Amino acid sequence: MIEQILHSPNFNYLPRAMTAATMRHEIVSQNIANVNTPNYRRSVVDFEDALANELYGKEEDTAGKLKMVRTRDKHLPAESLPKHAMPTVVEDTTTIMRTDNNNVDIDIEMSSMLKNQLYFNALAGQFRAHVNKVRNVITSGQS
């Protein structure tokens, strides 16, 4: 029973997404700190696409195919081995509009920081609500 609770999707995906948001906050802070450093290339954190690929598979892999379902416990599992999407830091090599070869735009970085903070707060709220539900289920039988 406790294994089902601890291996639920909310205990799996939400902490990893929060880790990615924390990493993104650090990377954006680094970008802001190096806004005037010559030849600095901004970095970004890639996670959401990898998570969507983990959850739903690549669109070209599932196009026109039926999803398999296990109808009996003795059937072999239809899923492949689980992939665990992890956040990765990628250097942004887009065009440079500054003479010092730096591609950090402070306006983009500040709005990215705000967006990431809202994203993290939403994830934390969802995780807190899930933990509260689990705690209420566990303690509901006690007086």
N, C-alpha and C positions, 0 to 999 in steps of 0.2 A: 504494500500500500504506500509506504513512504517513498519507495523507489518510483512509483508512478507520479507522485507529487514532485519529487526532485528532478525527474526527467521530463517534465511537461515542457511544452514549447516556450512558455513564458520564462521559465528558469534557464532555458538554453539561449534563446535569441536576445532577450532584453539585456542581460549583462554584457553580451558581446557587442551589442549596439551602443551601450553606454560606454564601453571601453573605446570603441571607435570614436565616439563623440569627444571623449576626454583627449584622445590622441589628436583629433582634429583641432581642438582648442589649443593644444601645445604647438602644433604646426602653424596655425594662423598667428599665434603670438610670436613665433619665430619669424614669420614673414613680416609682421609689423615692426619687429625690432630691427630687421635688416632692410627697411624701406630705403635707406640712403647708402647702403653698402654697394659699391661698384661691383658689377658682374655677378650679383646674387640672383639666383633663380628661385622663384617661389615654389613651394611644395604644396601638394594637396593630399588628402587621405581618401583612398578609394575603398569603400566597404559596401554601400547599399546595393550596387550592381552584383557584387559577389554573393551577397545574402539572398537577393532575389533569384540568382542562378541556383543557389543551394536549395531554396524552398520550392521553386517551380521548374527548375531545369532550364536549359537553353531552349529558346523558342524553336530553333531549327531542329533540335533533338526530339521535340514532342509534337511537331506539326504533323497532322494527319494520322496520329497514332492513338489508339485507345489506351487508357490508363488501366493497368492490371490491378486486380483486387484479389486478396486472399479470402477464400470462402471457407477454408478449413485450417485449423491450427497446424496440421501436418504438411500443408503445402509449403514449398520453398518460398522465401520472401521474394517479392517482385522488385523491391528497391535494390539499388546498388549500394555499395558501401557508403556510409554517410560522409558527406563533405562538410567540413567546418570552415566557413568563410571567416577569414581574419582580416582586420584592417591592414592596408599597406600604404606606405608613403610613396608618392610618385612625384617626380620633379616635373614642373610645368615648363615646357619648352616653346610656348607660343611666341608670337612675334613680340619684339621689344620696341617700345615707342619712346624710350629714353636714351639719352646720349651716353649714359654710364653703363649701358647693357644690363640694367636691372629691370625686371618685369613685374615688380610688386606695385599694385595700385592700392593706395591706402583706403580709398572708398570701398572698393570691392572686398578688401580684407575686413574692414569694420562691419560691413553688412553680413559677411560670412560668419564673423564672430557672433553677431546677434542671432542669426538664423540657427547656428549651432547651439547656442545657449537655450533657445526655445525648444529645439529638438531634444536636447538632453533633459530639460525639465519635463517634457511630455513623456519621455521614456521612464524617468524616475517616478513620475506619477502613476504610470501603468504598472510598474514593478511593485510600487508600494501598495497599490490596490490589490494586486494579485497576492502579495504576502499577507495582507489583512484578511482576504477571503480564506486563505489556507489556515491562518491562525484562528479565525472564527469557526471554521469547520472542526478544527482540533479541540478547541476549548468549549464548544457548544454543549457537549454532553456532561461537562463538569459543573458542579454547583458551588 
